[in-house]
Amino acid sequence: METYQDKAMTTCLASCKNAVYAINGLAAKVGAIQDKVAKWVRKGILRIDNNLLVWNTTDENVVAEYKRELALELGDVRWFCSFLALVLGYTDAEVERMNLDKLRDRAMRGVIDGNGDKR
């Protein structure tokens, strides 16, 4: 069975198959999401109210398009996360399993809301 990682990595150029590209690409794509939100706030398209994204329009089609733009960027973030996992020698499933194990352990010890990686 092909996974997202298998399919997505068919689009990776040979010249890009390295850790530096993976890390910088991931940072850039997260930044692209931040940039879109910042611009939309500046332009009055969006406001952040009580930790919620509030669109300054009632036109559901317009809101859907803005959300789609964010989702497309999120897809790029997902691609770079998957690629970085591969560069580090992991499958997406292994990274996901490790993350769930970490979160379960923290929850059991009551340290979900804490500080530091090793809590």
N, C-alpha and C positions, 0 to 999 in steps of 0.2 A: 504494500500500500504506500503510495506516495504521500508525503506530508507537505505541509506548507513550506517547510524549510527546503525540501528537495526541489519543489517547483520554483520557489522564489530564487534559489541560488543558481538556477539555469540562466538568470539574467545578469549575473555578476561577471563583469569583464575580467579577464585574466590579469590585467595590470592593476586591478583594485583588490586582489585577494591578499590583503595584509591587515594586520592589527591596527596600524595607524589610520588607514582609510576607514576601517570599521568604527573606530572610536570617534574620529572626527566627523564622520558622516552621521553617526547617531546624535552627537551634540548639535550638529547643524540642523537636523530635522526637528529635534526638540525645540531648538531656537526658532525654527520656522513657525511652529505652533504658537510660541510666545509672541512672535512678531505679528502674526495675524491678529491675535487677540488685542495686543497693544494698539495696533492701527485701528481696529474696529472701535475700541474704547475712545481713542482720540477723535475719530470721525463721528462719534455719537451713534454708531450702529449697535453698539453693545455696551452694557454697563455691568459691573460686578456688584451685586447687592446681597449682602449677608452670605458670601461665598457661593452665590448662584450666578450663572450667566443669564442675564436678562436682555433679551433682544428688544430694541426700540422700534419694533414694527409689529403689527398684527397680521401681516401677510405671511401665511404659513408657507407659501412657496419660496419666498425670500429667505425665511428662517431655515427652511430645509436645504437651500443651496449653501448658506453659510456653514451649516452643520456638515454638509457633504465636503466642503473645502477642508474642514478640520479632520474629518474622517480620512480623507485622502492623505493628508499629512501624517495622520496616525498610522496609516498603512505603511508609509515610508519609515516611520520610527520602528514599526514591527519588523520590516525588512532588515534594517540595520541591527536590531536586537538579535534576530535570527542569524544574521551573518556573523556578528561578533561571537555568538555562542559557538558557531562552527569553527571560527578562527581559534577559539580557546579549546576546541576539541570536544564540544558537547552538542548533543541534539537539543532541539527545543524542549522535547519531553523531559530530558534530564534536568534542564534548567528549571522548568516548571515544577518538577517533582522536588527538587532541592528547595525551591522557594516555598512551596506548600509545607514541606517538612520544617523549615525554619519558622514559618508563621505559626504552625501548629505548636511547636515547642515554645515559642514566645507566649502564645495564648495560654497554654497549660501552666506556665510559670507566672502569668499575670504581668508580663512586661511588653505587651503590644505597644502601649503608650509609654515609651521610655526613650533613652538616648543611647547611641552607640551601636555599632554593628554586633558586638559580642554580648549584648544584654541577655 
